Amino acid sequence: MKTPETAFDQKRRSFLKLSGLLGLGAASAALLPAEKAEAFLFGKKEFKVTKTKLSMGTFVAITAIHPSRDEAEQAIGLAFEEIDRLNNMLTHYDKTSPVGSFNASGKIEVIPEELQELVARSLYFNRETGGAFDITVKPLIDLYKNSFANNQTPTDVEIDSTMKIVGCEDLHYQSGTLVFGKSDMAITLDGIAKGYIVDKASTVLTKNGVANHLINAGGDIRTSGLAAQGKAWTVAVQDPGKHKEYPDVIAMRDGAIATSGSYEIYYDKEKMFHHIVDGRTGHSPHLSTSVTVMAPTVMDADALATAVFVMEPAAGAEFINRHSDYQCLIIGKDGSINRSNGWHV
C-alpha cells in the first residue's frame, strides 16, 4: 500500500530496496536525511501536519489533521517516541534487546508485555494458516543473507539442515519463561511487529486529541477519522512493476491495510530468494508478486499479508474468505488478480 509519493520518496525507497534496509530495526541509512516535516493550513481552523522519519528500517510518515499545529506536532512527536521505544524492544538486530537476547540465549524469563502479546498472536496465526506464518524462519533468512554475501547460492543440503531448527512447535512457554525447544533457533518479528507498532502509535495520537490521522510505515498503513477538508483518506495499492499503474485505489476512514511483496527485498538477481520465506519448504514463494490485506488492525494485516503471500493465490483468497474481518487483493506472478469476496465493497 502507499500514499502518493514524491520523486524524493521514490529515490529513498529504491535506495532502501537495494541496500536491504526494509526489515524491522535494520541498520540506519546514514546517507539519507533522518527526517523531514511540513505543515499546511486548510481554511482558518485546520492544519495538515506531516512528519517523516527513518525508523524500523523504513520511512515512517505520520500525517495529522487538527485545528492546532502545535498540538498536532506534539502528538506526532509522542507517537514517534512510542515507535522508537517499541522498535528498540522488538528488533532482532540489537543483541541487547529482549528479542536479540532471547535469540542469543534460547530463553527469556522476564517477558515484556508487548513481546508476549506479539508472540502469542504470532503463534495464533501460525496455527490458523497451517504454518504459512512462522516467526522462527530467521535461521533460513540468515542462511540466504550470508550465502549471497559470499556470492554463493544456498544449497538444498544447507536449506534442509537449517529447516531442522525452524518451526513454531518448538517455541514454548514454560512457567512464565519463553524457551526454544532446539539449539540455534531464532525468531524474527519483521512480519508482524511493524504493524503492531503502527497500531500503538495510532493509539498515542488518538489519546492526545488527534483523532484524524494516517500513519504509513513502508506500506503498513493505519487510517483514523478524516483527511483534510472532511474527505476520506486515499490509499493506492502498490504497483509491483513500479509503473504507477495502481491495481486499486481505496477511500478509507478508520482502518488498517498492509502489503507484502517479493519486489521489495531480494538477495539474488533472479529474485528466487527474497525476504519472505515459507517455513514449511525452506524456500521463498514465487506464485505471487504482491498481497494486500485489510484488517481491523495493522498487526493482523501485516501478518496475514505475509501468510497469504506464502500460500498459493487461490488458496490465499479462499483462506481470507473464511474470515469475515479480513479482505485481500493478490497479484500473481503472471499478472492475474485474485480478490476476496469482500474486497473493500
C-alpha positions as CSV (number, residue, x, y, z in Angstrom):
1,M,0.0,0.0,0.0
2,K,1.1,3.5,-0.5
3,T,0.0,7.1,-0.4
4,P,1.2,9.5,-3.2
5,E,5.0,9.7,-3.4
6,T,7.2,12.5,-4.4
7,A,10.2,11.8,-6.6
8,F,12.4,12.1,-3.5
9,D,10.3,9.5,-1.8
10,Q,10.7,7.1,-4.8
11,K,14.5,7.6,-4.7
12,R,14.6,6.8,-1.0
13,R,12.6,3.6,-1.5
14,S,14.9,2.5,-4.3
15,F,17.9,3.1,-2.1
16,L,16.3,1.1,0.8
17,K,15.5,-1.8,-1.5
18,L,19.0,-2.1,-2.9
19,S,20.6,-1.7,0.4
20,G,18.3,-4.2,2.2
21,L,17.2,-1.7,4.9
22,L,13.5,-2.6,4.8
23,G,13.4,-5.0,7.7
24,L,12.4,-4.1,11.2
25,G,15.2,-2.4,13.0
26,A,17.8,-2.7,10.3
27,A,20.9,-0.6,10.4
28,S,20.2,3.1,9.7
29,A,20.9,4.6,6.3
30,A,23.4,7.3,7.1
31,L,23.4,8.7,3.6
32,L,19.7,9.5,3.8
33,P,18.0,12.5,5.6
34,A,16.9,11.4,9.0
35,E,13.6,13.3,8.9
36,K,11.5,16.0,7.3
37,A,8.4,17.9,8.4
38,E,5.8,20.0,6.7
39,A,2.5,21.7,7.6
40,F,-0.3,23.2,5.5
41,L,-3.3,25.3,6.6
42,F,-6.7,24.5,5.1
43,G,-9.2,27.3,5.7
44,K,-8.8,29.0,9.1
45,K,-9.0,26.1,11.5
46,E,-7.5,23.1,10.0
47,F,-3.8,22.2,9.8
48,K,-2.4,19.2,7.9
49,V,0.9,18.4,9.7
50,T,3.2,15.6,8.3
51,K,6.4,14.4,9.8
52,T,8.6,11.7,8.2
53,K,11.4,9.8,10.0
54,L,13.6,6.8,9.3
55,S,12.5,4.1,11.8
56,M,12.0,0.3,11.8
57,G,14.3,0.1,8.7
58,T,11.9,2.2,6.6
59,F,10.5,5.7,6.3
60,V,7.5,6.3,8.6
61,A,5.2,9.2,7.8
62,I,2.6,10.5,10.2
63,T,0.0,12.9,9.0
64,A,-2.3,14.6,11.4
65,I,-5.4,16.8,10.7
66,H,-6.0,19.2,13.6
67,P,-7.1,22.8,14.5
68,S,-3.8,23.4,16.3
69,R,-0.4,22.9,14.6
70,D,1.4,22.9,17.9
71,E,-0.8,20.2,19.4
72,A,-0.6,18.1,16.3
73,E,3.2,18.3,16.2
74,Q,3.3,17.4,19.9
75,A,1.1,14.4,19.4
76,I,3.2,13.3,16.4
77,G,6.4,13.6,18.5
78,L,4.9,11.4,21.2
79,A,3.8,8.8,18.6
80,F,7.4,8.7,17.2
81,E,8.7,8.2,20.7
82,E,6.4,5.2,21.1
83,I,7.6,3.9,17.7
84,D,11.2,4.1,18.8
85,R,10.5,2.6,22.2
86,L,8.8,-0.4,20.7
87,N,11.3,-0.8,17.8
88,N,14.2,-0.9,20.3
89,M,12.3,-3.7,22.2
90,L,11.2,-5.8,19.3
91,T,14.1,-5.6,16.9
92,H,16.4,-8.7,16.5
93,Y,19.2,-6.6,15.1
94,D,20.2,-5.4,18.6
95,K,21.6,-8.3,20.6
96,T,20.7,-6.4,23.8
97,S,17.0,-6.1,23.0
98,P,14.6,-8.6,24.5
99,V,14.3,-10.4,21.1
100,G,18.0,-10.2,20.5
101,S,18.8,-11.6,23.9
102,F,16.2,-14.4,23.5
103,N,17.7,-15.4,20.2
104,A,21.2,-15.5,21.8
105,S,20.4,-17.4,25.0
106,G,17.4,-19.5,23.9
107,K,15.2,-18.3,26.7
108,I,13.7,-15.2,28.2
109,E,12.4,-15.2,31.8
110,V,11.1,-11.6,32.1
111,I,8.9,-11.2,29.0
112,P,7.8,-7.6,28.2
113,E,4.0,-7.5,27.9
114,E,4.4,-6.2,24.3
115,L,6.6,-9.1,23.3
116,Q,4.3,-11.6,25.0
117,E,1.4,-10.2,23.1
118,L,3.2,-10.4,19.8
119,V,4.5,-13.9,20.2
120,A,1.0,-15.1,21.3
121,R,-0.6,-13.5,18.2
122,S,2.2,-15.0,16.0
123,L,1.5,-18.5,17.3
124,Y,-2.2,-18.0,16.7
125,F,-1.6,-17.1,13.1
126,N,0.8,-20.0,12.7
127,R,-1.9,-22.3,13.7
128,E,-4.6,-20.6,11.7
129,T,-2.6,-20.5,8.5
130,G,-1.2,-24.1,8.8
131,G,2.3,-22.8,9.2
132,A,2.3,-20.2,6.4
133,F,3.1,-17.6,9.0
134,D,6.2,-18.5,11.0
135,I,8.4,-16.3,13.2
136,T,11.0,-19.0,13.6
137,V,12.3,-18.7,9.9
138,K,15.1,-16.3,10.9
139,P,17.8,-19.1,10.5
140,L,16.7,-19.5,6.9
141,I,16.8,-15.8,6.2
142,D,20.2,-15.6,7.8
143,L,21.3,-18.5,5.5
144,Y,20.1,-16.6,2.5
145,K,21.8,-13.4,3.5
146,N,25.1,-15.0,4.5
147,S,25.3,-17.2,1.4
148,F,24.7,-14.3,-1.1
149,A,27.0,-12.0,0.9
150,N,29.7,-14.6,-0.1
151,N,28.5,-14.8,-3.7
152,Q,27.0,-18.3,-3.1
153,T,23.6,-19.7,-3.5
154,P,22.2,-21.8,-0.6
155,T,22.3,-25.5,-1.4
156,D,19.4,-27.9,-0.8
157,V,21.6,-29.6,1.8
158,E,22.1,-26.3,3.7
159,I,18.4,-25.5,3.5
160,D,17.3,-28.9,4.7
161,S,19.8,-28.7,7.5
162,T,18.5,-25.3,8.6
163,M,14.9,-26.5,8.4
164,K,15.6,-28.7,11.4
165,I,15.7,-25.7,13.7
166,V,12.6,-24.0,12.1
167,G,9.1,-24.5,13.5
168,C,6.8,-22.8,16.0
169,E,6.0,-26.2,17.6
170,D,9.5,-25.8,19.2
171,L,8.7,-22.4,20.8
172,H,7.3,-22.9,24.3
173,Y,6.1,-21.1,27.4
174,Q,7.3,-22.9,30.5
175,S,6.3,-21.4,33.9
176,G,6.3,-17.9,32.5
177,T,9.5,-18.4,30.6
178,L,9.7,-18.3,26.8
179,V,12.2,-21.0,25.6
180,F,13.3,-22.6,22.3
181,G,13.0,-26.4,22.1
182,K,16.1,-26.7,20.0
183,S,19.6,-25.1,20.0
184,D,20.3,-22.3,17.5
185,M,16.7,-21.4,16.9
186,A,15.8,-17.7,16.5
187,I,12.8,-15.6,15.8
188,T,12.1,-12.6,13.6
189,L,9.1,-10.4,14.2
190,D,9.6,-8.5,11.0
191,G,6.4,-9.9,9.5
192,I,4.1,-8.6,12.4
193,A,5.9,-6.1,14.7
194,K,5.8,-3.2,12.3
195,G,2.0,-3.4,12.1
196,Y,1.8,-3.7,15.8
197,I,3.9,-0.7,16.4
198,V,1.8,1.4,13.9
199,D,-1.3,0.4,15.9
200,K,0.3,1.6,19.1
201,A,1.4,4.8,17.5
202,S,-2.1,5.4,16.3
203,T,-3.4,4.9,19.9
204,V,-1.0,7.5,21.1
205,L,-2.2,10.1,18.6
206,T,-5.9,9.4,19.5
207,K,-5.2,9.7,23.2
208,N,-3.5,13.0,22.6
209,G,-6.5,14.5,20.8
210,V,-5.5,13.8,17.2
211,A,-8.3,11.5,16.0
212,N,-7.8,12.3,12.4
213,H,-4.5,10.8,11.2
214,L,-2.7,8.5,8.8
215,I,0.4,6.5,9.6
216,N,2.4,4.9,6.7
217,A,5.3,2.8,7.7
218,G,6.7,1.4,4.5
219,G,3.3,0.2,3.3
220,D,1.8,-0.7,6.7
221,I,-0.9,1.9,6.9
222,R,-3.4,2.9,9.7
223,T,-6.1,5.5,9.0
224,S,-8.3,7.2,11.5
225,G,-11.1,9.7,11.1
226,L,-10.9,12.0,8.1
227,A,-8.3,13.6,5.9
228,A,-8.2,17.4,5.1
229,Q,-11.4,19.2,4.4
230,G,-13.5,16.3,5.7
231,K,-12.5,13.8,2.9
232,A,-11.7,10.2,3.3
233,W,-8.0,9.1,3.2
234,T,-6.9,7.9,-0.2
235,V,-4.6,4.9,-0.3
236,A,-3.3,3.2,-3.5
237,V,-2.3,-0.4,-3.8
238,Q,1.4,-0.6,-4.8
239,D,2.1,-1.4,-8.4
240,P,4.6,-4.3,-8.3
241,G,6.1,-3.2,-11.6
242,K,6.5,0.4,-10.2
243,H,4.8,1.9,-13.3
244,K,2.3,3.8,-11.2
245,E,-0.5,1.7,-12.7
246,Y,-2.1,1.1,-9.3
247,P,-4.2,-2.1,-9.2
248,D,-6.7,-0.3,-6.9
249,V,-7.3,2.9,-5.1
250,I,-9.2,2.8,-1.8
251,A,-11.0,5.5,0.2
252,M,-10.6,4.8,3.9
253,R,-11.7,6.2,7.2
254,D,-10.9,4.0,10.2
255,G,-9.0,1.0,9.0
256,A,-5.7,-0.9,8.5
257,I,-4.0,-2.2,5.5
258,A,-0.7,-3.8,4.7
259,T,1.1,-5.1,1.6
260,S,3.8,-7.8,1.3
261,G,5.7,-8.2,-2.0
262,S,8.7,-10.0,-3.4
263,Y,9.7,-6.9,-5.3
264,E,10.9,-5.1,-2.1
265,I,13.8,-7.1,-0.7
266,Y,15.6,-9.9,-2.6
267,Y,19.0,-11.4,-2.3
268,D,19.7,-12.6,-5.9
269,K,19.3,-11.0,-9.3
270,E,16.7,-13.7,-10.3
271,K,14.6,-12.8,-7.2
272,M,14.4,-16.5,-6.3
273,F,15.5,-15.8,-2.8
274,H,13.7,-12.9,-1.1
275,H,12.7,-11.8,2.4
276,I,9.5,-13.8,2.5
277,V,10.3,-17.5,3.4
278,D,8.0,-20.5,3.6
279,G,9.0,-22.2,6.9
280,R,7.4,-25.4,5.6
281,T,9.6,-25.7,2.5
282,G,12.7,-23.5,3.2
283,H,12.2,-21.6,0.0
284,S,10.7,-18.2,-1.0
285,P,7.3,-18.5,-2.6
286,H,7.0,-17.3,-6.2
287,L,3.4,-17.5,-7.3
288,S,2.5,-14.0,-6.1
289,T,4.3,-10.7,-6.5
290,S,2.1,-8.7,-4.1
291,V,-0.5,-9.4,-1.4
292,T,-2.5,-6.6,0.2
293,V,-4.7,-7.3,3.2
294,M,-7.2,-5.1,5.0
295,A,-8.0,-5.9,8.7
296,P,-9.2,-4.3,11.9
297,T,-5.5,-3.8,13.0
298,V,-2.3,-3.3,11.1
299,M,-0.7,-6.1,13.2
300,D,-3.2,-8.6,11.7
301,A,-3.0,-7.1,8.2
302,D,0.8,-7.3,8.4
303,A,0.9,-10.9,9.4
304,L,-1.8,-12.0,7.1
305,A,-0.2,-10.3,4.1
306,T,2.9,-12.4,4.7
307,A,0.9,-15.6,5.3
308,V,-1.2,-15.2,2.2
309,F,1.9,-14.4,0.1
310,V,3.3,-17.8,1.2
311,M,0.1,-19.6,0.1
312,E,-0.9,-20.2,-3.5
313,P,-3.1,-17.2,-4.7
314,A,-6.3,-19.1,-4.9
315,A,-5.8,-20.7,-1.6
316,G,-4.9,-17.4,0.0
317,A,-8.1,-15.8,-1.2
318,E,-10.1,-18.8,0.0
319,F,-8.5,-18.5,3.4
320,I,-9.4,-14.8,3.7
321,N,-12.9,-15.5,2.6
322,R,-13.3,-17.8,5.6
323,H,-12.6,-14.8,7.9
324,S,-15.2,-12.0,7.7
325,D,-12.9,-9.4,9.4
326,Y,-10.3,-9.6,6.6
327,Q,-10.1,-8.8,2.9
328,C,-7.3,-9.2,0.4
329,L,-6.1,-8.4,-3.1
330,I,-3.5,-10.8,-4.6
331,I,-1.4,-10.0,-7.7
332,G,0.1,-13.2,-9.2
333,K,3.4,-13.5,-10.9
334,D,1.6,-13.8,-14.2
335,G,-0.3,-10.6,-13.6
336,S,-3.5,-12.2,-12.5
337,I,-5.5,-10.7,-9.7
338,N,-7.4,-12.5,-7.0
339,R,-9.7,-10.6,-4.7
340,S,-11.5,-11.9,-1.6
341,N,-15.3,-11.7,-1.8
342,G,-15.5,-8.6,0.4
343,W,-12.6,-6.6,-1.0
344,H,-13.4,-3.0,0.1
345,V,-17.0,-3.4,-1.0
